[in-house]
Amino acid sequence: MSAGRLRVALGLALLALSCAKPTVVRNGAQLPYEAAADADLKAASALLAKGQPAKAEEILLRFQAELGRSKRNDEALYLLGEAQLARGKKEEASATYRHLVEDYPKSDRNV
């Protein structure tokens, strides 16, 4: 293969990779990134409503580690602060809310 064709092939391969949508594994299944974010937020909200903030916090901490670039990260931070507050973790909740306000100043989730 000539050097020119090799460059074209590499360029096309890089283009294809850049167009690939990220996925996350949940319960053994590959989910699109934002679908995983939606599922985690729904689960955490339901757990908070049921009075299970420890489980909600666990999901939301995983969210931060795996899905922190989600367009719904502000909502995740708000819910994480709520879970931490419900567990009596006032300093952690305060730091989480501060992170929300500083990183997402225009969010409607700001407290």
Secondary structure, DSSP 8 states (H G I E B T S, - for coil): --HHHHHHHHHHHHHHHHH---EEEETTEEEEHHHHHHHHHHHHHHHHHTT-HHHHHHHHHHHHHHHTTSTTHHHHHHHHHHHHHHTT-HHHHHHHHHHHHHH-TT-TT--
